């Protein structure tokens, strides 16, 4: 995990320097580092190889405010995962609406609404 974090941080610093926002990015990264150092459970969770990692579109991280931050054609890897305990999830919020427990009926309704809007 350390190699990935170091590589990401180095790339982020280069972009921030070029964009004139190095100080802000440094502050944010130090906040993240302090959080990781202070929380053993979070570090363990983030390095757990059994947690499935979703691959999302690179545009979520390559663009900000309608402006592309990386060169055209640059490879961008955008991975995401959610480790929120199920007991803490009180609703699923989407563009199609909100589903609350019991989720079966509510999620089916959202899928139907989303399908209707995509036509």
C-alpha positions in Angstrom: 0.0 0.0 0.0 2.8 2.4 0.8 4.2 2.3 -2.8 0.8 3.2 -4.2 0.3 6.1 -1.7 3.8 7.4 -2.4 3.3 7.3 -6.2 -0.1 9.0 -5.9 1.2 11.7 -3.6 4.2 12.4 -5.9 1.8 12.8 -8.9 -0.6 14.9 -6.9 2.2 17.2 -5.8 3.4 17.7 -9.4 -0.1 18.6 -10.5 -0.7 20.9 -7.5 2.6 22.7 -8.2 1.7 23.3 -11.8 -1.8 24.5 -10.8 -0.5 26.8 -8.0 -2.3 24.9 -5.2 0.6 23.0 -3.6 0.0 24.5 -0.1 -3.6 23.3 0.0 -2.8 19.8 -1.3 0.0 19.5 1.3 -2.4 20.4 4.1 -4.9 17.9 2.9 -2.4 15.1 2.5 -1.0 15.7 6.0 -4.5 15.6 7.4 -5.0 12.2 5.7 -1.7 10.9 7.0 -2.4 12.0 10.6 -5.8 10.2 10.4 -4.2 7.0 9.1 -1.4 7.1 11.7 -3.9 7.6 14.5 -6.3 4.8 13.5 -5.0 1.2 13.4 -8.4 -0.1 12.4 -8.6 2.2 9.4 -5.1 1.2 8.3 -5.9 -2.5 8.6 -9.2 -2.0 6.7 -7.6 -0.1 3.9 -4.9 -2.7 3.4 -7.3 -5.7 3.6 -6.9 -7.6 0.3 -10.3 -9.3 0.8 -12.3 -6.0 0.3 -13.6 -5.8 -3.3 -12.4 -2.7 -5.1 -14.7 -1.1 -7.6 -13.2 0.5 -10.7 -14.9 3.7 -11.6 -14.5 6.0 -14.6 -11.3 8.0 -14.6 -13.1 11.2 -15.3 -14.2 11.4 -11.7 -10.6 12.1 -10.7 -9.1 13.4 -13.9 -11.5 16.4 -14.1 -12.4 19.0 -11.5 -14.9 21.8 -12.1 -15.2 20.9 -15.8 -11.4 21.2 -16.3 -9.2 18.2 -17.1 -6.3 17.9 -14.8 -4.3 15.3 -16.7 -3.1 15.3 -20.3 -5.5 13.8 -22.9 -4.9 10.1 -23.3 -3.3 9.7 -19.9 -4.2 6.5 -18.1 -6.3 7.2 -15.0 -7.2 4.5 -12.5 -10.0 5.3 -10.2 -10.7 2.6 -7.6 -13.2 2.9 -4.8 -14.5 0.7 -2.0 -17.0 1.1 0.8 -16.5 -0.6 4.1 -19.4 1.0 6.0 -20.9 -1.6 8.3 -24.4 -2.5 7.1 -26.0 -1.6 10.4 -25.0 2.0 9.9 -26.6 2.4 6.5 -30.0 3.9 7.0 -30.8 4.7 3.3 -29.5 4.3 -0.2 -29.6 7.7 -2.0 -29.4 7.8 -5.8 -30.4 10.1 -8.7 -33.6 8.1 -8.9 -34.6 8.6 -5.3 -34.1 7.2 -1.8 -34.6 3.6 -0.6 -35.0 2.8 3.1 -35.2 -0.6 4.8 -36.5 -3.1 3.9 -34.4 -2.5 0.8 -35.9 -5.1 -1.5 -39.0 -3.1 -2.4 -37.3 0.3 -2.3 -34.4 -0.7 -4.5 -36.7 -2.4 -7.0 -38.7 0.9 -7.2 -35.5 2.9 -7.8 -34.4 0.5 -10.5 -37.8 0.9 -12.2 -37.6 4.7 -12.0 -34.0 4.7 -13.3 -35.0 2.4 -16.2 -37.9 4.7 -17.0 -35.7 7.8 -17.1 -33.0 6.1 -19.3 -35.4 5.6 -22.2 
